[in-house]
Amino acid sequence: MVKLWIANTDNEWFDFLSSKPSIDEVNFWQPSGDRTFRALQRGEFLVFRLKAPRNAIGGFGIFDRASTLPISTAWEAFGDKNGAPNLSSLRTQISGYRQELLSRTDYAIVCRILLQPIFLPESEWFRLPPSWPATGAQSGKTYSTDNSEGRALWQKVMALRDWSLPDLIAESSDDRATPRYGEPVLIKPRLGQGAFRVAVIDAYGRQCAVSGGRVLPALEAAHIKPFGEGGEHEVANGLLLRRDIHRVFDAGYVTIDPDLRFVVSERVKTDFNNGEEYRRLHGRTLIVPKDHRLWPSAAALDWHNRNAFLDSIA
């Protein structure tokens, strides 16, 4: 069984993003940050129901996760993939829903991250299911492939995208089974840069993996093996680091050894005649995610130790 959630979709958000080619991810934000989103699990579909006077389905995206974040962090992670040309415009959109002036505060919003979104041209918009409420007042409605209406919607969505079998994985069932063509399964696409950042933020409990600092605007998701060198946007290839530690990590002045300890190069002292703030952290054991599967990849760490770190790991 796979669920689809048809969501009332801001027409301005939709029009802005549909004008952009080849978008790999978007933030389908919820203006209030005091509610959680549990309608979908990873790999299910969020379907765009365009508001009146359109009253049609205009596209969809694959749900990855929901996370409550300050609006500044959401903007840094997704930029105009939030559905606005700049942060000021995004604030204006959200203020209209919250009915309060929010131009200065770094308030929280719920980021519902969608991967591989599809924005259909108007000629391909299609009707809502018969059971969709006539008023459309609610924020969304769940459909499931265990009934005819939900399955028909799922088949329509699948027909609109050229999915290949390697992209399909039944995460909620036996992962060893190969899904049959036409069988409803969850989708597991690759993360984009923004989704990677949010996934790392959540995995590390919103604290720097080295210093333990929790000031979110000062934290960044670092790739252990850079994306440009073939590293993936995967949590196991990521670390949540304080901004300055991220910079010296990328520059090779610090690394993480195979025992997950923070190692500082002697070059910090010889090159800058300083660096005590980093040398004090030398030997500290990394703060790791609770889920062992998300711990730093041994292969990625080995790459950084051999190719980026300015000293050698004994």
Secondary structure, 3 states (H helix, E strand, C coil): CCEEEEEEECHHHHHHHHCCCCCCEEECCECCCCCCCCCCCCCCEEEEEECCCCCEEEEEEEEEEEEEEEHHHHHHHHHHHHCCCCHHHHHHHHHHHHCCCCCCCCCEEEEEEEEEEEECCHHHCECCCCCCCCCCCCCEEEEECCCHHHHHHHHHHHHCCCCCHHHECCCCCCCCCCCCCCCCCCECCCCCHHHHHHHHHHHCCCCCCCCCCCCHHHEEEEECCCHHHCCCCCHHHEEEEEHHHHHHHHHCCEEECCCCEEEECCHHHHHHCCCHHHHCCCCCECCCCCCHHHCCCHHHHHHHHHHCCCCCCC
